[in-house]
Amino acid sequence: MLTGFYISHAQSKAYSVKGGLTLGVQTWNNFERDPLFKYHGAVAVESADEDLLVSVYAQLGYHVKGSAIRSKNLIDAFTGNVFRAPTQEFRFENLSFSFGGKKKQTLGTFAEFYYFFGLRGDYTLRTNLDEYTETNLRVGGFFPEDQFVRKWNYGADVGGGFEFPFTDLIQGILEFSVHPDFSLQYKQPSATVWDPYTGNNRTLGERTIRNITFEISLGLRFMHIIEYID
């Protein structure tokens, strides 16, 4: 009579897709502009073995970063009517790749809480700065210019959230995260420009712009479990 002993073990991965609202903030030479409200989307893969204390993830995403200038109420000098000038947006559309670690804590059968930290690299696909080219000629170079945008940047991702089980293999995601850049999105050397108001030349100091974004994401997480039997 032969008796067999079988040992099984499983390796798990999880794939997720998520997106949501982005609040972008930029510091222009240590002065903060108004926030820009836009959107983002991302796909991710992570290790999901139950015996791991910390899982490892990699993520690819599209993020619209930037800032805005919102005018206060103004009064028309000729009619006396109150009006508000259009908001000026400065958009930087970035493709991001990040990797890091994720730690989870079970909150009963209702949900799991997690938090994460990662490092990120960005590539700027496009901006809308060309919309201000003609305005720059009239106001003496006040607005940023495309030629001084730094295409490659890097930073960190920090956040946390909740995973809600829908089935054994599918969870819902609610996530809150912060994404500061370590590098400069924009760096313009000092230059001499013509001042249309005085008719004389004036010197503009070096101009730098750095990003930070705050994001709220909703998404789905799909488990992929492979079981091995020895």
C-alpha positions in Angstrom: 0.0 0.0 0.0 1.4 3.4 -1.0 0.7 6.5 0.9 1.2 9.9 -0.8 1.8 13.2 0.9 1.0 16.3 -1.1 2.1 19.8 -0.2 0.5 22.7 -1.9 1.5 26.4 -1.9 0.2 29.4 -3.7 1.7 32.5 -5.3 -0.6 35.5 -5.6 -0.5 38.7 -7.5 -3.0 41.5 -7.7 -3.8 43.8 -10.6 -5.6 47.1 -10.1 -7.0 49.9 -12.1 -8.0 53.2 -10.5 -8.6 56.9 -11.2 -10.1 60.0 -9.8 -9.6 63.6 -8.8 -6.3 65.4 -8.6 -5.6 68.7 -6.8 -2.4 70.2 -8.2 -0.3 72.8 -6.4 2.8 74.5 -7.7 5.4 76.6 -6.0 6.7 79.4 -8.3 9.9 80.7 -6.7 8.6 79.9 -3.2 5.2 81.5 -4.0 2.2 79.2 -4.2 -0.3 79.6 -6.9 -4.0 78.6 -6.7 -4.7 74.9 -6.9 -5.6 73.2 -10.2 -8.4 70.6 -10.1 -7.9 67.9 -12.7 -7.8 64.0 -12.9 -5.6 61.0 -13.1 -5.6 57.3 -13.9 -3.3 54.4 -13.2 -2.8 50.6 -13.5 -0.7 48.6 -11.0 0.6 45.1 -10.2 1.6 43.9 -6.7 2.7 40.8 -4.9 -0.1 39.5 -2.8 1.1 36.4 -0.9 -0.5 36.2 2.5 2.7 35.4 4.3 4.4 38.6 3.2 4.7 41.4 5.8 5.1 44.0 3.1 4.0 43.6 -0.6 5.9 45.2 -3.5 4.1 47.1 -6.2 4.8 48.8 -9.5 2.4 51.4 -11.1 2.0 53.2 -14.4 -0.1 56.3 -14.4 -1.3 59.4 -16.2 -1.5 62.6 -14.1 -2.4 66.2 -15.0 -0.4 68.4 -12.7 -0.1 72.1 -12.5 -1.6 75.2 -10.9 -4.0 78.1 -11.7 -4.4 81.9 -11.2 -7.9 82.8 -10.2 -8.8 86.5 -10.4 -10.9 88.3 -7.8 -14.0 90.2 -8.7 -13.2 93.3 -10.8 -15.2 96.4 -11.6 -15.6 97.6 -15.2 -14.4 101.2 -15.2 -16.8 102.2 -18.0 -20.0 100.4 -17.0 -19.5 99.8 -13.2 -20.4 96.1 -13.7 -18.7 93.5 -11.5 -17.0 90.7 -13.5 -14.5 87.9 -12.9 -11.6 87.3 -15.3 -11.2 83.8 -16.7 -9.1 81.4 -14.7 -5.7 80.8 -16.1 -4.6 77.2 -15.9 -1.0 75.9 -16.2 -1.3 72.2 -17.1 1.5 69.6 -17.2 0.4 66.2 -18.5 2.8 63.6 -17.0 3.3 59.9 -17.5 4.5 58.4 -14.2 6.1 55.1 -13.2 6.5 54.2 -9.6 7.5 51.3 -7.4 7.4 50.8 -3.6 6.1 48.9 -0.6 2.6 48.4 0.7 1.5 47.3 4.2 -2.0 46.0 5.0 -4.1 45.7 8.2 -7.3 43.7 8.4 -10.4 45.6 9.7 -12.6 42.6 10.3 -14.5 41.2 7.4 -15.6 44.6 6.2 -12.4 46.0 4.7 -8.6 46.1 4.8 -6.6 49.2 5.5 -3.3 49.8 3.8 -0.6 52.4 3.5 2.3 52.7 1.1 5.5 54.5 0.1 7.1 54.6 -3.2 9.6 56.4 -5.5 8.4 57.8 -8.8 9.8 59.0 -12.2 7.8 61.3 -14.5 7.9 62.2 -18.1 6.0 65.3 -19.3 4.0 64.5 -22.4 2.7 68.0 -23.1 1.7 71.3 -21.5 -0.7 74.2 -22.4 1.9 76.9 -22.0 1.7 77.8 -25.7 -1.6 79.4 -24.9 0.2 82.2 -23.2 2.8 83.0 -25.9 1.0 86.0 -27.2 0.1 87.2 -23.8 3.8 87.0 -22.8 4.7 89.4 -25.5 2.3 92.0 -24.1 3.1 91.6 -20.4 6.9 91.2 -20.6 7.4 87.5 -20.0 5.3 87.0 -16.9 4.1 83.4 -17.8 6.2 80.2 -18.1 7.4 79.1 -21.6 7.5 75.6 -23.0 11.2 75.7 -23.8 12.1 75.8 -20.1 10.0 72.8 -19.1 12.0 69.9 -17.7 10.7 66.7 -19.3 12.1 64.2 -16.8 11.3 64.5 -13.1 11.2 62.4 -10.0 9.6 62.3 -6.6 7.8 60.2 -4.0 4.3 58.7 -3.5 2.8 58.4 0.0 -0.7 57.4 0.8 -3.2 54.9 2.2 -6.7 53.6 1.7 -9.2 50.8 2.0 -9.9 47.6 0.1 -13.5 46.4 0.2 -14.2 42.7 -0.8 -16.8 42.3 -3.5 -16.0 38.6 -4.1 -13.1 36.3 -3.2 -11.1 37.6 -6.2 -12.3 41.2 -6.6 -12.0 44.2 -4.2 -13.0 47.8 -4.5 -10.4 50.5 -3.7 -10.7 53.9 -2.0 -7.3 55.6 -1.8 -5.9 59.0 -0.6 -2.3 59.9 -1.6 0.2 62.8 -1.8 2.8 63.1 -4.6 5.6 65.6 -4.0 8.3 66.2 -6.6 11.9 66.3 -5.6 13.1 67.8 -8.9 12.0 71.0 -10.7 9.3 70.8 -13.4 10.4 74.2 -14.7 13.7 76.1 -14.6 14.2 79.4 -16.5 17.5 81.3 -16.2 17.5 85.0 -15.5 16.9 87.1 -18.6 16.5 90.7 -19.8 13.1 91.5 -21.3 11.2 94.5 -22.6 8.7 96.0 -20.2 5.6 97.1 -22.2 4.4 99.3 -19.4 7.6 101.4 -19.0 9.1 101.0 -22.4 12.4 100.0 -20.9 14.2 96.7 -20.4 14.0 94.9 -17.1 15.7 91.8 -15.7 13.8 88.8 -14.7 15.3 86.6 -12.1 15.6 82.8 -12.3 12.2 81.2 -12.3 11.6 77.7 -10.9 8.4 75.6 -10.5 8.0 72.5 -8.4 4.9 70.2 -8.3 3.0 68.5 -5.5 -0.4 66.8 -6.1 -3.1 65.4 -3.8 -5.2 62.6 -5.2 -8.4 60.7 -4.4 -8.8 57.5 -6.3 -11.5 54.8 -6.8 -10.8 51.5 -8.4 -10.9 47.8 -8.7 -8.4 45.2 -7.6 -8.3 41.7 -9.2 -6.5 38.8 -7.5 -4.6 36.2 -9.5 -3.7 33.1 -7.5 -1.6 30.2 -8.8 -1.5 27.1 -6.6 1.3 24.6 -6.9 1.1 21.0 -5.6 4.3 19.1 -4.8 
